[in-house]
Amino acid sequence: MNPAVLAARRKVAKLGPPAQGALVLTLDDGYASWASDVLPALSKYPYQHATFNVITGGIGTSVTSATIADLYARGHEIGSHTVTHPHMPSLTPAQRQTEYDDSKTALEAIVGAGNVRLFTYPYDDRNQTTDQEAYLRYERVFGSVAPIIHNPSMPGRFVYSRLNWLTSNHTSILDAVRQAATKGHVLILYTHDPGNSSGGFATDPTVAQFEELLALAHTLGLPMLTASEALEAAPSLVVNPGFDNGLAGWQFVNDTAVGNAVSVEAGGVFDTANDLYSPGILKMVQGTGLTMQVKQFVPVIPGVEHEFSFRYKMDAGGAALQHVVTESDAYGAQINNLISGPNTGTTWGRTQRVWTAAANAAYVSIQWYLSASTTARVGHVWYGPTGTGQLG
């Protein structure tokens, strides 16, 4: 069970009978009603928190910086909904970069650096390219409209669906809230301008309906959490994949007598010039003995497709970084040794290995080694079954 769900459940259990699931309520775009109608309704339930996805081009007109700051200060989440609300796949890469990065920068100027971790697609319009770009900047995204409810014990994903809450389906939405309370689901809803007092969406629930849903969740003891609290980011099966804990979890051959060196450099911010986000960056220096190796043993699911991916940069052209996946059975006998590369780029690039694990595979080792005396850097490591929504 997600620790955030458990913690919130303990809080709201004091206010009503304990519930089994959780509710994620999201509001998109940015409207004056957030201050006039939404915030007063939410303030009646201080343990219940929502997520507000803001179009930053409208700050100062449709929604104010003061409202955004107030929402965040009260424990609600602020997410990015782009600058101009475009169809993202139709833009050029440079235009998309502006929508991702300028919106995040504008919001973090209000709520603090590192506190905008969620992106919501305009019009639910996305493709694999935009997902990959968003993954470099955010921990999770809302990407489609579907009546999907999530099991809070499921493996984390990157892309989540939401259910549109309208005046016309209000009764069924209340039923879905009751089911979340009794069946252990995480129900994700979205709306825009409750009451339509800002002239945003005439189909949105009324203020009375908005208050009715909040009261029902309160009565049921159903914790209403922010997206980042309730929806775990897709977990890598690698220990310490971002090197934020130094070299913990990694094994390495580091013969310093021949000039080898393994270390971790600070990362931690999105680098638009190098297209990299990673809390830390692994630095491998190969000396003259060609003995450099860095690896980790990780679990594998037999017969299932897996991915090992990372970003890398070489200091010198022509030198190569190889990556290896070695499958072994439960007795330690090697099954397959899958060598990929050479990776030779001198600017940050991404590479991956996708394969279907052998039927008798029990674990694999993932490994890098250098084929010449040079320096390589690695970040943004991900390993796990494909199809979990992760885009490493």
ABEGO torsion letter per residue (X at the ends): XBAAAAAAAAAAAAABBBBABBBBBBBBGEBAAAAAAAAAAAAABAABBBBBBBBAAABGAABBAAAAAAAAAAGBBBBBAEAAGBBAAABBAAAAAAAAAAAAAAAAAAAEBGABABBBBBGGBBBAAAAAAAAAABABBBABBBBBBBBAABBBBABBBBBBBBAAAAAAAAAAAAAAAAAGBBBBBBBABBGGAAGABAABBBAAAAAAAAAAAAAAGBBBBBAAAABBBBBBABBGAAGAAEABGBBBBBBAAAGBBBBBBBBGBBBAAAGBBBABBBBBBBBAAGABBBBBBBBBBBGBBBBBBBBBBBABBGBBBBBBBBBBBAAGBBABBBBBOBBABABBBBBBBBBBBBAABABBBBBBBBABBBBBBBBGBBBEBBGAGBBX
